[in-house]
């Protein structure tokens, strides 16, 4: 088992408009990408647990085989730039994904 942050070439977050955050995870090899995709560890349930959100707050969880990556779009708790927003650009929200343990056995 390995952490996602050790497998991914790019792991980032950013605003997807003022009300959503997009998490991008890209790999530099098909082998690494396939290990993560086939592990069954990247699910809506896992994202809900990591980010302490409800499933309806996940707008997209999509794997892009051609790009060797996947994208997750979630609702922001507070709109970007609003009073109380601590991450105006949404650039610090990828951290929980970095520590996600990937089970290579395929058992998820």
N, C-alpha and C positions, 0 to 999 in steps of 0.2 A: 504494500500500500504506500502511496505517495501523495503529497499535497499537490493540488491543482497548480499552485503558484510555481512549483518546481517543474511541471510538465509544459506549461504554456509559454509561448514566446512573447505574446502580448496579452495582458490582462488589464483592462481599463474600464472606467465608467465615465459617463458624460451625460449632460442634459439631452433629452429628446423632446425639446419644448419645455415650457415652464412647469408642467405638471407630471413629467415622466423622467425616469432615468434609464439609460441603456447601458448594459454591461456587455462588453465584447471580450471574447476569449478566442485567441488565434494560436495555431501551432505551426511549427516550421517543418514538421514531418507528418506524413500520412499515418505512420505507425503510432505516434503519440496521440494524434487526433482520434484514430480508431480505438485505441485503448480506452480513452476517456468516454467516447460516445457509447461503446459497447459495454462499459462498466455498469451502466444503468444508474449511475450516481447523480446524473444531472436530470432532475425531475422537478416538477412544480412543487411537490411536497418538500423536497430538499431545499429549494429556494425559499419557500414559506418558513421553514425552520431557521435557516440562516439569517433571514432578514426580518423575522418575526412579523410577517404580513399574512393576509388572507389570500387564498388562491385567486379570488377575483381581482386582486391588485396586480396580478401578473398578466400583462397584455400579450406578450409574445415570449415563447421559448422555442427558438428555431435553430436547427443545425444546418449549416451550409457546407456540404461536402466539397464543393469546388473551391471554397476559400479556406478549407481546413479549420473551421471555427464554428462557434455558435454565439447567438445573441439572445439576451434576455432583456425585456423591457418591462419595468414595473412602475407603479404610481409612486409619486413623491408624497411624503406625509404632509408637506407644506410646499406651496409653490415657490419656485426659484426667486430669490430676492425679497421675499416677503419677510416681515418682522419675525424673527425666530429661526430663520433659515441659517443653518451653520455651514452649508456647503453650496454656495451660489451656483457653481459650475457643475456640481454633481461629480466632481473628479476624485472624490475620496471614498466612493461607495463600493468599490471593488474589493476592499480588504477582506470581508468575510469569505469571498470566493477563493482567495489565495490560500486559505487554511483548510479548505474542503479536502477531506481525505478521499482519494480515488482508489477503489478496490479493483485491482487488476484481474481478479478471478472471474469477474462478470456477474457476480451475485448481487451487486448494487449495495 
